[in-house]
């Protein structure tokens, strides 16, 4: 693995709360951990700072089902790279865009260095998605 690297881990700890009265709209929060690994502490700390500055940032989220149906996802089901894949900015068309998410509760944990050649940290945050459902 070439460093610095960020490994994304989705936590099985999603929560949904009602968004408003009168319909079935939900406010969903999904917790995510980013495992940051770098060769130097300064690289690791710079990555932590960049990610922490994304607090309350709004991201567009694409429809995974539509991406899989059209065969433009990054990987095939067997894990090999798809040569027909679309990049994130190419998926942000009205055709593929599903919803928006807001990044909240960003904080760094387990900032440590086990050796002079490896610095790592975990960054926890939540992605908050409001799903509007009309009756």
GIRAGI-V370956 format. One record per residue. SS is DSSP state (@ for helix, = for strand, . for the rest). OMEGA is omega in degrees with one decimal (999 if undefined). Layout:
[[SS | OMEGA] [SS | OMEGA]]
This chain:
[[. | 177.5] [. | -178.8] [. | 2.5] [. | -179.0] [= | 175.4] [= | 177.9] [= | -176.6] [= | 178.1] [= | 175.7] [= | -177.5] [. | 178.3] [. | -176.9] [. | 178.6] [. | 179.3] [= | 176.9] [= | 175.4] [= | 177.9] [= | -178.3] [. | -179.6] [. | 179.2] [. | 172.0] [. | 176.4] [. | -175.3] [. | -179.1] [. | -177.5] [= | 169.5] [= | -174.3] [= | 176.0] [= | 177.4] [= | 178.3] [= | -177.6] [= | 173.8] [= | 172.6] [= | 175.7] [= | -177.6] [= | 176.3] [= | -179.0] [= | 179.5] [. | -179.4] [. | 178.2] [@ | -179.6] [@ | 175.6] [@ | 179.0] [@ | -178.3] [@ | 176.7] [@ | 178.8] [@ | 177.8] [@ | -179.5] [@ | -179.9] [@ | -178.6] [@ | 179.8] [@ | 178.2] [. | 178.9] [. | 179.3] [. | 179.2] [. | 175.8] [. | 177.9] [= | 178.5] [= | 172.1] [= | -179.0] [= | -179.6] [= | -178.1] [. | -178.8] [@ | -179.3] [@ | 179.5] [@ | 177.6] [@ | 179.1] [@ | -179.3] [@ | -179.0] [. | 176.9] [. | -178.3] [. | 176.7] [. | -176.5] [. | -176.3] [= | 169.6] [. | 178.9] [. | 179.5] [. | 176.1] [. | 178.9] [. | -177.5] [= | 179.4] [. | 179.5] [. | -179.8] [. | -176.1] [. | 173.5] [. | 176.5] [. | -177.6] [@ | -178.7] [@ | 175.8] [@ | 178.8] [@ | -177.5] [. | 174.2] [. | 177.7] [. | -179.0] [. | -176.1] [. | -176.1] [= | -178.1] [= | -173.2] [= | 173.5] [= | 177.2] [= | 179.6] [= | 179.8] [= | -177.4] [= | 171.9] [= | -178.1] [= | 174.9] [= | -178.8] [= | 176.2] [= | 175.1] [= | 176.4] [= | -174.1] [= | 176.4] [= | -179.2] [= | 179.3] [= | 178.7] [. | -175.8] [. | -178.7] [= | 175.9] [= | -177.8] [= | 178.2] [= | 172.5] [= | 176.0] [= | 178.4] [= | 173.2] [= | 177.0] [= | 171.9] [= | -176.0] [= | -177.7] [= | 175.5] [= | -180.0] [= | -179.1] [. | 179.9] [. | 178.1] [. | 177.3] [. | 999]]
